[in-house]
């Protein structure tokens, strides 16, 4: 399994441990869904469970309200408490898809609720300097750009770090964007007389369009998606992204996979769906993809017919919208011809081709005569 580590000998030290380690894995419930980007560190956490270590899942029910400033260039609004807690419960269900039963669940608002104000000010806030906090790249760049930084944002790394103290974490797992938070956690643990946690850091992966996977880019594949939809989305990624994903999202050996990119991608899609939905679901999703895309056969209930014409006219007919809106949809990658994105609105699909317009509409091209 491919991963980045901090420090460099982290995995060796974990493997050499003579006792079960306490593994910390935190999730920020600002939303109610997890995607394959989250699945990368989750797989590492699951593998450590398989090795006999004790997993502690931290649901950031307080820190998510404040908003983790990692990777943010503006202040995030404070979120509604009820929404965040509801999100956390939905995410917990998705975690149960991946982790072994028996993991320990913590909601970090409970840690904060137990603090007195003097305890927070002297025991926690007194451990970190303002200079040290503002050394964070995100904060520093915002200061240099004369952009506001909310005082509550400075507290998030402290509170997330205190989670590690509360659970006496031996190891923490997360993405590379959490480096600063991990460093704060180690500093707080050391100040409390604990051995600073080891940190396993995983890369941030690209989404279906080649950019960083993010809900805001509409390029994510969600853990709770239906197997057929998940399989199809995985099959849509570029060969370059596929090569990245095989090492991070599966245990497949690239040297033993078929040479043809399509067959390699099928193996990857099957492996991902199997992990999240089971082998039977992967078989069904593979068969569905073969029937509807690879063999270009779509059930009558799924597919209408459209006469052969240029792609723009065809999309206008299917959607019943203006040519300008239809052209934008094509240029934005929202139309596929036989499973492949087509950005040229002037091309004319072959008779028999399957045209997917948006997420739900599929038509088969028939002769215009």
N, C-alpha and C positions, 0 to 999 in steps of 0.2 A: 504494500500500500504506500503510495507516494505521499510524503508530508514534509513540512519544514519544522525544525525543532529549535528551541532556545532553552538552555544552551545546547551546543552541538552534540553533547554526549547524552542527551535526555533519554532517548530510547534505550540505550545501553544500560543506563542506571535504573530505568523502570524494569527492564527484563531481569536485572540482577537482584531485585528486591526480594528479601526473604519473607515478607509478609504482604498481605493484601493492602494495596494502597487506596487512599481516598481520592477518587477522581472527581473533580469539579467540572461541570458543564453548564454554562449559563445561556439562557434564551431571553431575548428582549421582546415581550409581547405587545409591541406597538401595533401589530396586526395579528390576524387570527389564522394565518397560513404560513407554512414553512415550504421552502423550495429546495431544489437540488444543491444550491449553494450552501444551505445549512446542512445538507446531507453529508457533505464532505467531512466536517469535524464530527458529525454524529456517528459516522462509520468508525472513526478512530475510537470514540468513546465505547461503542459496542464491542470493538475488538478487545479493548481492555477489560470489559466485563467478561468476555469469553476467556480471558487469561486469569480470571478469578479475582479481579479488583472490584472495589465497591464504588458504584457510581452515585454521585450526588447531583441531582438536577436542580439548578437554581432558576426559578421563574422570577424575572425581574419586575414584580408587581409594583414596586415603588420606583425603582430607577427608570422603568419604562415611562412612567408618568412624567418624570423630569425630562427624559429624552437623552439617550447616550449621544454625546457630541462627536463620536468617532466618525470621521469622514464627512462631517457636516461643515458647510461654510456659512451657515446662518443659524440663529437661535431657533430651536424647535419649540413649538408651543407645548405648554403643559397639558397633558391628556387627561380625560375624564377617568376617575378611579374605577367606576363600574365597568367601563368599556375595557380598560386594561385587564382587570381581573377576569372578565368574561373571555377575552382573547387568550389569557393564560390557560384557562381550562380547555379551550379548543386545541391549543398547542400541545397540551399534555396528552391529549388523545392521539395526536400525530406522532409524538415521541414514543408512544407505546407500540407504534408500527415498527419501530427500529430497535429499541432497547430491549434487553432481556427483562422479564419480570423481576421485581425485587429491588429496583433502584429507588433511592431515597429522594423524595420531593420536598423542596423548600421554597417558600414564597418570601422574597426578601423584604416585603413590607413588615413582616413579623419581626425580623431582626431590628428594624428601625423603630417599630412601635415599642420595643422593650428598652430603648435607650432613653435616658434622661437628657435634658439639654446640657447640663454640666458635663456629663459623660461624653456627649458628642463633641463639645467644644474642646475639651482638654485631652480626652483619651484618643479621639479620632482626628478631628481637624487640626489639633496641635502637632500631629506627626508629619504633616506635609507643608512645605513653604509655598507661598504664592509664586515665587520665582520658579520653583520646580514645576508647578502646575502649568505656568505659562510657557514653559519650555516645550510643551507638546506642540507638534507641528501645526495642527489645526488651529489651536489658540494663537500661536505666534503669528501665523499668516493673517488671521483676522485682526489682530492688534495692528499689524503693519498696514493693513488696508483700512484702518480706522473703522472697523465694523464692531458692533456691540457684542459683548459676551455676557450672558446672564450669570449672576452669582450661582444660581442653582446648577448651571452646567459644570462649574468647577467642583461641585460636590459629587457628581455622578461617579467619577473614577474612585473617589474615597469610599462611597457606599458599595460599589461593586467589589472593591478590594476588601472591604470588611466582610463580605460574604465568605471570602477565603479563610478569614480568621475564624468566623463562626463555625464553619464545617471542618476546620483544621485540614484544609486541602493539601495533599501531597503533590498532586498534579492538576493542572488546569488545561483544558483543551479549547481552542477557538481559532478564529481566522487571524490572518496577519494584521488586519485593521485594529485588533485588540491589544497590540503590543504595549501601548502606554498603560492601559488598564492593568495588564499583567504585571508590569513593573511596579505600579502602585501597590498591588496586592502583595507582592513579595516584600516590599518595604514595610507595610503594615504588619505582616506576619513576623518579620524579624524584630520589629519594635515590641511585639507582644510575646517575645520569647519562643516563637515557633520557628521550625525550619522552613525557610522560604520554599514555596511550591516550585516544582519543575513545570515548564511550560511547553506544550506541544502546539505548534502553530501551523495551520493549513492554508493553502493558497485560496484566494478569491477566484472563482471560476467565471468563465464567460457564458453568456446566455445564448439563446437560439439565434440571435442576430450577430453574434461575435463580440458584442460589448459586454461589460460587466453585468452579470445576472442581477436584475433588479425589477421589482414590481413597477417602478416608475417608467421603465423602458418597455414594459409589456413583453419581456423576453424570458420570463421565468417558466420553469416546469414545476408544478406544485406537488407536494408529497401526497395530497389527498385527491389528486385528479384520477379519473377513471383509467383503468389500465390501457384501454384502446387509445384514449387521448394522449396519455403519457408516452406510449410506444410511438405514436405518430409524430409527436413533437421531437422526441429524441432522434427519430429518423430524418428530421428536417435540418439538423445542424450540418455545418460544413465539415469537410474531412479534417481540417486543421483543429477545429473544436473537438471532433471525435477523438483524435489522438490525445488531446489533453484530458478528456473525460474518462477514457478507458483506464488511465492510471489512477484517477482520483475517485471515481464513482463505482468501480468494479474491482474484482480480484482476478480478472482475466490476464493471462500472459500474452502480451502483444506478439511475441515470437511464434505463438502457436495458432494465431487467428488466420482466417483466410486472407489472401492477398488482395482480393477485390474489395474496394471500399464499401460497396453496398452490403456485402456479406459480413464484413467486419462491424458495420453499423448495426446490422440485425443482431449480431451476437452481443453487442453492447446494450442495445435496447432490451433484449431479453434478460440480460443480467440485472439491469436496473429495475425493471418491472418485477422480476422475481423477488428481489430483496424487499420490495415495498408491498407487493400484493400476492406473492406466492407463484409457484411454477405453473399451476393450472391457469391462472390469470395471464401469465406470460405467453403460454401456448395459445390461448384464445386471442390475445392481442396481436400476436404474430400472424395468426390465421386471418384475422380481420384486416390487417394491413396488406397481406398478400392478396386477399380477395378484392379490396377496394382500391389499391394503388398499384402494387407490383403486377397483378394480372389485369388491371384496369377493368374490373368487374364491380359494379355497385348494384346493390339490391334496388328494385323498383321503388321501394319506399324511401330510399335515400337519395335517389338520383332522378332528375328531370332531364329533358332533352332540349337542346338549343341548336338552331341551324348554324352552319359554318359561316363565320365572318371574322373581321378583325377583333382582337381581344377587347379593345375599348368598347366597341358596339355591343359585344356579347355581355360584358359586365354591366353596361347601362341597362340592357334588357333584363338581366337577372335581378338587379337591385332596384330598378325603377327609379333611379336617381339621375342627377345631371351628369353630363360628360365630364365636367371639371371635378366633381366629387369622385367619380369613378376612376378618373385618371390618377388622382391623388392616392386612392386605395391601391392601385397597381404599382405606382412608383414607391409606395411605402412598404411593398412586399406583402400585401394582403391578398394576392391572387397567386394560385399555384396551378401549373399545367402539368398533369401527370406526376404530381408530388413535388415538383421543383418550382421555386419562386421565379416568376417572370416579371421583369420591370419594364419591358418594352411593350407599350400599349398598342403599337402598330402591327405587331406580329399576328399571324393568323394560325390558330391551332389546327392540327390535323383532324380530319374526321375520325371519330372514335376516342379522341382525347378526353380525359376527365379534367374539368375546370373546377377548382375549389375557390369560391368567392367568399372572403371573410372566413369565419369559423364554422358556419353551419351549412351554407348552400353549396351543393355540388351538382354540376350538370355535365351531361355527355354531349359532345359535339356530333351532330348528324349531318348528312348531306343537305345542302340548301335547296336542292332540286325536289 
